[in-house]
Amino acid sequence: MKTKREDIRNVAIIAHVDHGKTTLVDELLKQSGVFRSNQEVLERVMDSNDIERERGITILSKNTAVYYKNTKINIIDTPGHADFGGEVERVLKMVDGVILVVDAFEGAMPQTKFVLRKALELELSVVVCINKIDRPEARPEEVIDEVLDLFIELDANEDQLDCPFIFASAREGTSSYSAEEPGKDMEPLLETIVKYIPAPEGDPEAPLQTLISTIDYNEYVGRIGVGKISNGTIRVNQEAIIVNHHDPEKTQKVRITKLYEYDGLNKVDVDEASMGAIVAISGIADLKIGDTICDVDAPNPIPFQKISEPTIAMHFLVNDSPLAGLEGKYVTSRHLRDRLFRELNTDVSLRVEETENTEAYKVSGRGELHLSVLIENMRREGYEFAVSKAEVLFKEDERQKKLEPMEIATIDVPEEFAGSVIQELSQRKGELQGMAPCNGGYTRLEFSIPSRGLIGYRGQFMTDTKGNGILNTEFDGYGPYKGDIQYRKQGSLIAFEAGESITYGLFNAQERGTLFIGAGEKVYSGMIVGQCSRAEDIEVNVCKKKHLTNTRSSGADDALTLVPPKKLSLEQALEFIDTDELLEITPENIRIRKKILDPTERYRAARKNGGK
């Protein structure tokens, strides 16, 4: 018989990127006594991964738990970026409600809409938390209207529309029931969670059913499956069977050897857990997301929603440049293959395929940020490899017409930059759908644009808006192919010979464009050392020394002044490379090169391809 378990609440925190989800979780942890009073606590303690801390974004969903009065509240902090939407989609299966965090100034943003739609489709209860109420330009009343309009637009039912609003400053650690009333602590938010988020429902006496929604990985214990117990009780040493709704063939008998529940930031060993609890299970080698752990006598899998398909792909190749193997720890195709397939253990939105070339793998993901985070993680782990330019994944409809992934791009820019943004995106096959003034002298532009048109655009966008623009994208299904797009208007400066770059050679080369390297760097023939100021590729000799003459010594001229090189970040380099180029990734360097290093071979290949 189905009953409610009143001592537990399972809730996910969802929001647009940078609206304060992770800071809010920090405060809930602090105020519920998870940390000792004298304990030093990092800011954004939930962003445990180095890249998350550096970039100030959440990439992986995280589980934690706090206690309020006699109720255990399991909280899942989710990412806000569209590229990590796969994470949001699956963790919502573990919860009975969500806290929707909205910035009191920015209001409902594109990603707010994306995550809220997912929650409403699963019929989850919503508590709206208007955060950053202490901002001088906060406009809570208007933001409430925006959020309610969004609910109506997304066809929320009456119960969902009747959701409570809480006003908070996560940074100050306060919350209150009205915008005018100053808050003292997080109690109003915790009280609202307990009151409005339904308790988990199920049958504690029924056979066991636990759907695995997340996979964690630990070097010591291997894979750790995280999921909610829908029915029954799970015990250590219990015999169980693994089944999968989307893979009816799968039936695997296992024994539960290790069982954990969350307490604050820690996993705590438990002997048993029953319906409604969120548990972590280790010791099962090939547990996958979407698997259901069931009682041996009642193998009933729980349906798991399909994760959105990848829209973008790049090739990961073994590095074969003249400098290959000098800086990396893992350099062979076996190392590369093992690492990429291991990533599939934890990332549901990623696809890895072997190609005809045994030294290349096709890796598909949800966007450039998604794949660049994987590249950066591998680089830090000591891997050395090369990657090609990102390409979108096309489809065909019934009539063999070519379809391509489309995005809705929502852009907030100061009014004076709107014209240049519209012009640039129109050249990239974007269609302006709407234009309206928004807060603080900004204009909001909405474009429908092919995913291809956004590849390599973010850097250009930052330049065009002097760093003041905000660009958000949301996948909008597949549409008819929009025609060719020219990615780059300028060519590359290509090193002519191998050696070490010298000031004299660089001084002559810098007149041709913008250099990416300084003096004393290793180069090889076919390596790209800068961006040409014209549309074509030009070869330059950056290793050239000044010849001595009878009358002058080599140092007799005035000291040559070099313009500081433009050092590209990983994202900028991924945006810069063209279809006939590769990015060489090592733990110490990022180099851009031509796919074909030999100039004669390159010229032949270009002629064969009709000049490009």
C-alpha positions as CSV (number, residue, x, y, z in Angstrom):
1,M,0.0,0.0,0.0
2,K,1.3,3.4,-1.0
3,T,2.2,5.7,1.9
4,K,4.0,9.0,2.4
5,R,7.3,9.2,4.2
6,E,6.9,12.5,6.1
7,D,10.5,12.6,7.6
8,I,12.1,13.2,4.1
9,R,11.9,15.8,1.4
10,N,13.8,15.4,-1.9
11,V,14.3,18.7,-3.7
12,A,16.4,20.0,-6.6
13,I,17.7,23.5,-7.0
14,I,17.2,24.7,-10.5
15,A,18.0,28.1,-12.1
16,H,19.6,30.1,-14.9
17,V,23.4,30.2,-14.7
18,D,24.7,32.6,-12.1
19,H,21.5,33.3,-10.3
20,G,22.9,32.0,-7.0
21,K,21.9,28.3,-6.6
22,T,25.2,27.1,-5.3
23,T,25.6,30.0,-2.8
24,L,22.1,29.3,-1.6
25,V,23.0,25.7,-0.9
26,D,26.1,26.9,1.0
27,E,23.9,28.9,3.4
28,L,21.4,26.0,3.9
29,L,24.4,23.8,4.9
30,K,25.9,26.4,7.2
31,Q,22.6,27.2,9.0
32,S,21.6,23.6,9.5
33,G,24.7,23.0,11.5
34,V,26.6,20.8,8.9
35,F,29.8,22.7,9.5
36,R,31.4,23.2,13.0
37,S,31.2,26.8,14.1
38,N,35.0,27.3,13.9
39,Q,35.3,25.3,10.6
40,E,36.7,27.2,7.6
41,V,34.4,26.8,4.7
42,L,35.2,27.5,1.0
43,E,32.7,29.6,-0.9
44,R,30.5,27.6,-3.2
45,V,31.5,24.5,-1.4
46,M,29.4,22.4,-3.7
47,D,31.5,23.3,-6.8
48,S,34.1,20.8,-5.9
49,N,35.8,20.3,-9.3
50,D,38.7,22.7,-10.1
51,I,37.2,23.9,-13.4
52,E,33.9,24.6,-11.6
53,R,35.7,26.7,-9.1
54,E,37.7,28.6,-11.6
55,R,34.9,29.4,-14.0
56,G,32.2,29.9,-11.3
57,I,29.8,27.4,-12.9
58,T,28.3,24.1,-11.9
59,I,29.0,21.3,-14.3
60,L,28.0,18.2,-12.4
61,S,24.9,17.8,-10.2
62,K,25.8,17.3,-6.6
63,N,23.9,15.6,-3.7
64,T,23.8,16.9,-0.1
65,A,21.4,16.7,2.8
66,V,20.4,19.0,5.6
67,Y,18.2,18.5,8.6
68,Y,15.4,20.9,9.6
69,K,13.5,20.1,12.8
70,N,12.7,16.4,12.3
71,T,12.9,16.3,8.5
72,K,15.8,15.3,6.4
73,I,16.0,17.5,3.2
74,N,18.0,15.9,0.4
75,I,19.1,18.7,-1.9
76,I,20.5,18.3,-5.4
77,D,22.4,21.3,-6.9
78,T,22.1,21.3,-10.7
79,P,24.0,23.0,-13.5
80,G,22.5,26.1,-15.2
81,H,24.2,25.9,-18.6
82,A,22.3,24.5,-21.5
83,D,25.3,22.3,-22.4
84,F,24.8,20.4,-19.2
85,G,21.0,20.0,-19.6
86,G,21.5,16.2,-19.6
87,E,22.5,16.5,-15.9
88,V,19.3,18.5,-15.0
89,E,17.0,16.2,-16.9
90,R,18.0,13.0,-15.2
91,V,18.3,14.3,-11.6
92,L,14.7,15.6,-11.6
93,K,13.7,11.9,-11.6
94,M,15.0,11.7,-8.0
95,V,13.0,14.5,-6.5
96,D,9.4,15.4,-5.7
97,G,9.8,19.2,-6.1
98,V,12.2,22.0,-7.1
99,I,13.3,25.3,-5.8
100,L,13.4,27.7,-8.8
101,V,16.0,30.4,-8.1
102,V,15.5,33.7,-10.0
103,D,17.7,36.8,-9.8
104,A,15.7,39.8,-8.4
105,F,17.2,42.0,-11.1
106,E,17.7,39.8,-14.2
107,G,14.3,38.0,-13.8
108,A,13.3,35.0,-15.8
109,M,16.1,34.2,-18.3
110,P,16.2,31.6,-21.1
111,Q,17.7,28.9,-19.0
112,T,15.1,29.5,-16.3
113,K,12.6,28.6,-18.9
114,F,14.5,25.4,-20.0
115,V,14.9,24.0,-16.4
116,L,11.3,25.0,-15.4
117,R,9.8,23.3,-18.5
118,K,11.6,20.1,-17.5
119,A,10.2,20.3,-13.9
120,L,6.6,21.1,-15.0
121,E,6.6,18.2,-17.5
122,L,7.5,15.8,-14.6
123,E,4.6,17.4,-12.6
124,L,6.9,18.5,-9.8
125,S,5.9,21.0,-7.2
126,V,7.7,24.4,-7.4
127,V,8.9,26.8,-4.7
128,V,10.1,30.1,-6.3
129,C,13.0,31.8,-4.6
130,I,13.6,35.4,-5.7
131,N,17.3,35.7,-4.9
132,K,19.7,38.7,-4.6
133,I,16.9,40.8,-3.1
134,D,19.7,43.0,-1.6
135,R,20.8,44.2,-5.0
136,P,20.3,48.0,-5.3
137,E,18.5,47.6,-8.7
138,A,16.4,44.6,-7.5
139,R,12.8,44.7,-8.9
140,P,11.0,41.8,-7.1
141,E,7.4,42.7,-8.0
142,E,8.1,42.8,-11.7
143,V,10.1,39.6,-11.5
144,I,7.2,37.8,-9.8
145,D,5.0,38.8,-12.8
146,E,7.6,37.5,-15.2
147,V,7.8,34.2,-13.4
148,L,4.0,33.8,-13.4
149,D,3.9,34.7,-17.1
150,L,6.5,32.0,-17.7
151,F,4.4,29.4,-15.8
152,I,1.3,30.3,-17.9
153,E,3.4,30.1,-21.1
154,L,4.6,26.6,-20.1
155,D,1.1,25.4,-19.4
156,A,1.5,24.9,-15.7
157,N,-1.5,23.3,-13.9
158,E,-3.4,25.2,-11.2
159,D,-1.5,23.6,-8.3
160,Q,1.8,24.6,-9.9
161,L,0.6,28.2,-10.5
162,D,-0.4,28.5,-6.9
163,C,3.3,28.2,-5.8
164,P,4.8,30.0,-2.9
165,F,7.3,32.8,-3.4
166,I,10.3,33.3,-1.0
167,F,12.6,36.4,-1.1
168,A,16.2,35.7,-0.2
169,S,19.8,37.0,-0.2
170,A,21.9,33.9,-0.4
171,R,25.0,36.0,0.1
172,E,23.7,37.5,3.3
173,G,22.1,34.1,4.4
174,T,18.6,35.5,4.8
175,S,15.1,34.7,3.5
176,S,11.7,36.1,4.1
177,Y,8.0,35.7,3.1
178,S,7.8,39.2,1.5
179,A,10.1,41.5,-0.4
180,E,9.6,44.4,2.1
181,E,10.3,42.3,5.2
182,P,14.0,42.0,6.1
183,G,15.0,38.4,6.6
184,K,17.1,37.0,9.5
185,D,18.0,33.5,8.4
186,M,17.1,30.7,6.0
187,E,14.2,29.4,8.2
188,P,11.4,30.8,5.9
189,L,12.8,28.9,3.0
190,L,13.3,25.6,4.9
191,E,9.8,25.9,6.4
192,T,8.4,26.4,2.9
193,I,10.2,23.4,1.5
194,V,8.8,21.1,4.3
195,K,5.3,22.6,3.9
196,Y,5.0,22.7,0.1
197,I,7.3,20.0,-1.4
198,P,5.4,16.7,-1.1
199,A,6.9,13.9,0.9
200,P,8.1,10.9,-1.2
201,E,5.4,8.4,-1.8
202,G,5.7,4.6,-2.3
203,D,5.1,1.2,-0.7
204,P,7.8,0.3,1.9
205,E,6.4,-3.2,2.0
206,A,6.6,-3.8,-1.8
207,P,9.6,-5.4,-3.6
208,L,12.6,-3.2,-4.0
209,Q,12.8,-0.6,-6.9
210,T,15.6,1.9,-7.1
211,L,16.2,3.9,-10.3
212,I,19.9,5.0,-10.8
213,S,19.8,8.6,-11.9
214,T,23.5,9.6,-11.5
215,I,26.8,7.8,-11.5
216,D,29.7,9.0,-9.5
217,Y,33.2,7.6,-10.0
218,N,35.9,7.1,-7.4
219,E,39.4,5.7,-8.0
220,Y,39.2,3.5,-4.8
221,V,35.7,2.0,-5.0
222,G,34.9,2.4,-8.8
223,R,31.4,3.3,-9.8
224,I,28.9,4.6,-7.4
225,G,25.2,4.6,-8.4
226,V,23.0,7.3,-6.9
227,G,19.2,7.0,-7.0
228,K,15.9,7.2,-5.0
229,I,14.3,4.2,-3.5
230,S,10.8,4.2,-5.1
231,N,9.5,1.1,-3.3
232,G,10.7,-1.4,-0.7
233,T,13.9,-1.5,1.4
234,I,17.5,-2.0,0.3
235,R,20.0,-3.8,2.7
236,V,23.7,-4.5,2.6
237,N,24.4,-8.1,1.4
238,Q,21.0,-8.3,-0.2
239,E,20.7,-10.2,-3.5
240,A,19.2,-8.0,-6.2
241,I,18.8,-7.9,-10.0
242,I,19.6,-5.0,-12.4
243,V,17.1,-4.3,-15.2
244,N,16.6,-1.4,-17.7
245,H,13.4,-0.1,-19.2
246,H,15.1,0.9,-22.5
247,D,17.2,-2.3,-22.7
248,P,14.8,-5.3,-22.0
249,E,17.7,-7.8,-22.5
250,K,19.6,-6.6,-19.5
251,T,19.2,-8.8,-16.4
252,Q,22.2,-9.0,-14.1
253,K,22.2,-10.5,-10.6
254,V,24.2,-8.6,-8.0
255,R,24.9,-8.4,-4.3
256,I,24.6,-5.0,-2.5
257,T,28.0,-4.7,-0.8
258,K,28.2,-1.0,0.1
259,L,25.3,1.4,0.9
260,Y,25.5,5.1,1.7
261,E,23.1,8.0,2.5
262,Y,24.0,11.7,2.4
263,D,24.6,13.7,5.5
264,G,25.8,17.2,4.8
265,L,28.6,16.9,2.3
266,N,29.5,13.4,3.3
267,K,28.4,9.9,2.3
268,V,27.6,7.9,5.5
269,D,27.7,4.1,5.6
270,V,24.3,2.6,6.4
271,D,23.1,-1.0,6.7
272,E,19.7,-0.4,5.2
273,A,17.5,2.3,3.7
274,S,13.8,2.4,2.8
275,M,11.4,4.0,0.4
276,G,11.9,7.7,-0.3
277,A,15.6,7.8,0.7
278,I,18.3,8.9,-1.8
279,V,21.1,6.4,-1.6
280,A,24.5,5.7,-3.1
281,I,25.5,2.1,-4.0
282,S,29.1,1.0,-4.7
283,G,30.6,-2.3,-5.7
284,I,28.6,-3.0,-8.9
285,A,31.0,-2.8,-11.8
286,D,28.9,-1.9,-14.8
287,L,26.0,0.0,-13.2
288,K,24.6,2.5,-15.7
289,I,22.3,5.6,-15.5
290,G,18.7,4.4,-16.2
291,D,19.2,1.0,-14.6
292,T,16.7,-0.1,-11.9
293,I,17.9,-2.2,-9.0
294,C,15.0,-4.6,-8.1
295,D,14.1,-7.4,-5.9
296,V,15.3,-10.7,-7.5
297,D,11.7,-12.0,-7.5
298,A,10.1,-8.9,-9.0
299,P,12.3,-7.4,-11.8
300,N,10.2,-4.3,-12.7
301,P,12.2,-1.5,-14.3
302,I,11.2,2.1,-13.9
303,P,10.9,4.1,-17.2
304,F,13.6,6.7,-17.6
305,Q,13.2,9.8,-19.8
306,K,15.3,9.9,-22.9
307,I,18.2,12.3,-22.6
308,S,18.5,15.0,-25.3
309,E,20.7,13.9,-28.2
310,P,24.1,15.5,-28.8
311,T,24.2,18.3,-31.5
312,I,27.9,18.8,-32.0
313,A,30.9,16.6,-32.6
314,M,34.7,16.8,-32.9
315,H,37.4,14.2,-33.6
316,F,39.9,13.4,-30.8
317,L,43.1,12.1,-32.4
318,V,46.5,10.8,-31.3
319,N,48.9,13.6,-31.5
320,D,51.3,13.1,-34.4
321,S,53.0,16.5,-34.5
322,P,56.9,16.8,-34.5
323,L,56.6,17.7,-30.8
324,A,54.4,14.7,-29.9
325,G,55.1,12.7,-26.8
326,L,57.4,15.3,-25.2
327,E,55.0,16.8,-22.6
328,G,52.2,14.3,-22.0
329,K,52.0,11.3,-19.7
330,Y,49.3,9.4,-21.7
331,V,49.9,9.7,-25.5
332,T,48.8,6.4,-27.2
333,S,45.5,5.6,-28.9
334,R,44.8,3.0,-26.1
335,H,45.2,5.7,-23.4
336,L,42.9,8.0,-25.4
337,R,40.3,5.3,-26.0
338,D,40.2,4.1,-22.4
339,R,39.8,7.7,-21.1
340,L,37.0,8.6,-23.5
341,F,35.0,5.5,-22.9
342,R,35.5,6.0,-19.1
343,E,33.9,9.4,-19.4
344,L,30.7,7.7,-20.7
345,N,30.4,6.2,-17.2
346,T,29.4,9.5,-15.7
347,D,28.3,11.7,-18.7
348,V,24.9,10.7,-20.2
349,S,24.9,13.4,-22.9
350,L,28.2,12.3,-24.4
351,R,28.7,9.8,-27.3
352,V,32.0,8.3,-28.3
353,E,32.4,6.4,-31.6
354,E,35.3,4.6,-33.1
355,T,36.2,5.6,-36.7
356,E,37.9,3.9,-39.6
357,N,41.2,5.4,-38.4
358,T,42.2,3.5,-35.3
359,E,43.9,6.6,-33.9
360,A,40.8,8.9,-34.1
361,Y,37.5,8.9,-32.1
362,K,34.4,10.9,-32.9
363,V,33.1,12.5,-29.7
364,S,29.7,14.1,-29.7
365,G,28.2,16.4,-27.0
366,R,25.6,19.1,-26.3
367,G,27.8,22.1,-27.1
368,E,31.3,23.6,-27.3
369,L,31.4,24.2,-23.5
370,H,30.5,20.6,-22.9
371,L,33.3,19.3,-25.0
372,S,35.9,22.0,-23.9
373,V,35.4,21.0,-20.2
374,L,36.2,17.3,-21.2
375,I,39.3,18.5,-23.1
376,E,40.5,20.6,-20.2
377,N,40.0,17.8,-17.7
378,M,42.0,15.4,-19.9
379,R,44.7,18.0,-20.3
380,R,45.1,18.4,-16.6
381,E,45.2,14.6,-16.1
382,G,48.3,14.4,-18.3
383,Y,46.8,13.4,-21.6
384,E,48.3,14.6,-24.9
385,F,46.1,14.5,-28.1
386,A,44.7,16.6,-30.9
387,V,41.1,17.7,-31.7
388,S,39.5,18.9,-34.8
389,K,37.1,21.8,-35.3
390,A,33.6,21.3,-33.8
391,E,31.0,20.3,-36.4
392,V,27.2,20.0,-36.0
393,L,25.4,16.7,-36.4
394,F,23.0,16.7,-39.4
395,K,19.9,14.6,-39.9
396,E,17.7,13.7,-42.8
397,D,13.9,13.8,-42.9
398,E,11.6,11.3,-44.7
399,R,12.1,13.1,-48.0
400,Q,15.9,12.9,-47.6
401,K,16.1,16.7,-46.9
402,K,19.1,17.8,-44.9
403,L,18.2,19.0,-41.4
404,E,20.4,20.8,-38.9
405,P,20.2,21.6,-35.2
406,M,18.7,25.1,-34.5
407,E,19.1,27.2,-31.4
408,I,17.1,30.1,-29.9
409,A,19.8,32.7,-28.9
410,T,18.7,35.3,-26.4
411,I,21.0,38.3,-26.2
412,D,21.0,41.2,-23.8
413,V,23.3,44.0,-25.1
414,P,23.7,47.8,-24.4
415,E,21.7,49.6,-27.1
416,E,24.7,51.0,-29.0
417,F,26.0,47.4,-29.7
418,A,22.7,45.9,-30.9
419,G,23.4,46.9,-34.6
420,S,26.7,45.1,-34.8
421,V,25.3,42.0,-33.1
422,I,22.4,41.8,-35.5
423,Q,24.7,42.3,-38.5
424,E,27.1,39.6,-37.4
425,L,24.4,37.0,-36.6
426,S,22.5,37.7,-39.8
427,Q,25.7,36.7,-41.7
428,R,25.7,33.5,-39.7
429,K,22.2,32.7,-40.9
430,G,20.5,34.0,-37.8
431,E,16.9,35.3,-38.1
432,L,15.8,38.1,-35.7
433,Q,12.6,37.0,-34.0
434,G,12.1,39.8,-31.5
435,M,13.7,42.9,-30.1
436,A,12.6,44.7,-26.9
437,P,14.1,47.1,-24.4
438,C,15.0,45.5,-21.0
439,N,16.5,46.7,-17.8
440,G,19.3,49.2,-17.4
441,G,19.5,50.6,-21.0
442,Y,19.9,47.1,-22.5
443,T,18.1,45.7,-25.5
444,R,17.0,42.0,-25.6
445,L,17.4,40.4,-29.0
446,E,16.0,36.9,-29.8
447,F,17.4,35.0,-32.8
448,S,16.6,31.6,-34.4
449,I,20.0,30.5,-35.6
450,P,21.7,27.2,-36.7
451,S,24.0,25.7,-34.1
452,R,26.7,26.0,-36.8
453,G,26.3,29.8,-36.7
454,L,27.2,30.0,-33.1
455,I,30.4,27.9,-33.4
456,G,33.3,30.3,-32.8
457,Y,31.0,33.3,-32.1
458,R,31.3,33.9,-28.4
459,G,34.8,35.4,-28.6
460,Q,33.6,37.7,-31.4
461,F,30.5,38.6,-29.4
462,M,32.6,39.6,-26.4
463,T,34.7,41.9,-28.7
464,D,31.6,43.4,-30.4
465,T,29.9,44.2,-27.1
466,K,33.2,45.2,-25.2
467,G,32.4,42.4,-22.7
468,N,29.0,43.9,-21.7
469,G,26.7,41.4,-23.6
470,I,25.0,38.4,-22.2
471,L,24.4,35.5,-24.7
472,N,22.2,32.5,-23.8
473,T,21.2,29.7,-26.1
474,E,18.7,26.9,-26.0
475,F,18.4,23.9,-28.3
476,D,15.3,24.3,-30.5
477,G,15.1,21.0,-32.4
478,Y,16.1,20.4,-36.0
479,G,15.2,22.6,-39.0
480,P,16.0,22.7,-42.7
481,Y,19.6,23.3,-43.7
482,K,20.2,27.1,-44.0
483,G,23.1,27.1,-46.5
484,D,26.9,27.6,-46.1
485,I,28.4,29.8,-43.4
486,Q,31.8,31.4,-43.7
487,Y,33.4,30.8,-40.3
488,R,36.5,32.9,-40.5
489,K,37.3,35.9,-42.6
490,Q,41.0,35.9,-41.9
491,G,43.7,33.3,-42.7
492,S,46.5,31.9,-40.6
493,L,50.2,32.7,-40.3
494,I,52.0,29.3,-40.7
495,A,55.5,28.6,-39.5
496,F,57.8,27.8,-42.4
497,E,60.4,25.7,-40.6
498,A,61.1,23.9,-37.4
499,G,63.1,25.4,-34.6
500,E,62.8,28.0,-31.9
501,S,61.1,31.4,-32.5
502,I,63.5,34.4,-32.6
503,T,62.8,38.1,-32.1
504,Y,64.1,39.0,-35.5
505,G,61.8,36.5,-37.3
506,L,58.8,37.4,-35.2
507,F,59.4,41.1,-35.8
508,N,59.1,40.6,-39.6
509,A,56.1,38.3,-39.1
510,Q,54.1,40.6,-36.9
511,E,53.6,43.0,-39.8
512,R,51.5,40.3,-41.5
513,G,48.9,39.9,-38.6
514,T,48.5,39.1,-34.9
515,L,51.0,36.6,-33.4
516,F,50.0,33.9,-30.9
517,I,53.6,33.1,-29.8
518,G,56.5,35.0,-28.3
519,A,60.3,34.5,-28.6
520,G,61.9,31.3,-27.5
521,E,59.0,29.0,-28.2
522,K,59.3,25.7,-30.1
523,V,57.7,25.7,-33.5
524,Y,57.5,23.3,-36.4
525,S,56.6,23.5,-40.1
526,G,52.8,23.7,-40.5
527,M,52.2,25.1,-37.0
528,I,50.0,28.2,-36.8
529,V,51.8,31.1,-35.1
530,G,49.2,33.8,-35.7
531,Q,46.2,35.2,-37.5
532,C,46.8,36.8,-40.8
533,S,45.4,40.3,-41.4
534,R,44.2,39.2,-44.9
535,A,41.9,36.4,-46.0
536,E,44.6,33.9,-47.1
537,D,47.1,31.8,-45.3
538,I,50.7,33.0,-45.3
539,E,53.8,31.2,-44.4
540,V,56.3,33.1,-42.2
541,N,59.8,32.2,-40.9
542,V,59.7,33.0,-37.2
543,C,63.1,31.2,-36.7
544,K,64.9,33.6,-39.1
545,K,68.1,35.1,-37.7
546,K,69.7,38.4,-38.8
547,H,72.7,37.7,-41.0
548,L,76.1,39.2,-40.0
549,T,77.8,41.5,-42.6
550,N,81.4,42.8,-42.8
551,T,80.4,46.2,-41.5
552,R,77.8,45.5,-38.9
553,S,77.3,43.1,-36.0
554,S,74.0,41.3,-35.7
555,G,73.0,43.5,-32.6
556,A,74.0,46.9,-34.1
557,D,70.4,47.8,-35.0
558,D,68.1,49.3,-32.3
559,A,66.4,46.7,-30.1
560,L,63.4,45.3,-32.0
561,T,60.1,45.9,-30.3
562,L,57.6,43.0,-30.4
563,V,53.9,43.5,-29.9
564,P,52.9,41.2,-27.0
565,P,51.5,38.0,-28.5
566,K,47.8,37.2,-28.2
567,K,47.7,34.1,-26.0
568,L,44.6,32.1,-26.8
569,S,42.7,30.2,-24.1
570,L,41.3,26.7,-24.9
571,E,37.9,28.1,-25.8
572,Q,39.4,30.8,-28.0
573,A,41.6,28.3,-29.8
574,L,38.7,26.0,-30.4
575,E,36.8,28.9,-31.8
576,F,39.7,30.0,-34.0
577,I,40.6,26.8,-35.8
578,D,39.3,26.1,-39.2
579,T,38.1,22.9,-40.8
580,D,41.6,22.1,-42.2
581,E,43.3,22.7,-38.8
582,L,43.8,20.8,-35.6
583,L,44.3,21.9,-32.0
584,E,47.3,20.1,-30.3
585,I,46.5,19.7,-26.6
586,T,49.3,18.8,-24.1
587,P,49.4,19.3,-20.3
588,E,51.7,22.3,-20.8
589,N,50.7,23.8,-24.2
590,I,47.9,24.4,-26.6
591,R,49.2,24.7,-30.2
592,I,47.2,25.2,-33.4
593,R,48.4,23.4,-36.6
594,K,47.4,22.5,-40.1
595,K,46.1,19.0,-40.5
596,I,48.6,18.5,-43.3
597,L,52.0,19.8,-42.1
598,D,53.9,19.5,-45.4
599,P,53.4,22.7,-47.5
600,T,53.5,20.9,-50.9
601,E,51.0,18.2,-49.8
602,R,48.8,21.0,-48.3
603,Y,48.8,22.9,-51.6
604,R,47.8,19.8,-53.5
605,A,45.0,19.0,-51.1
606,A,43.7,22.5,-51.3
607,R,43.6,22.4,-55.1
608,K,41.8,19.1,-55.0
609,N,39.1,20.6,-52.7
610,G,38.6,23.6,-55.1
611,G,40.9,26.1,-53.5
612,K,40.1,25.6,-49.8
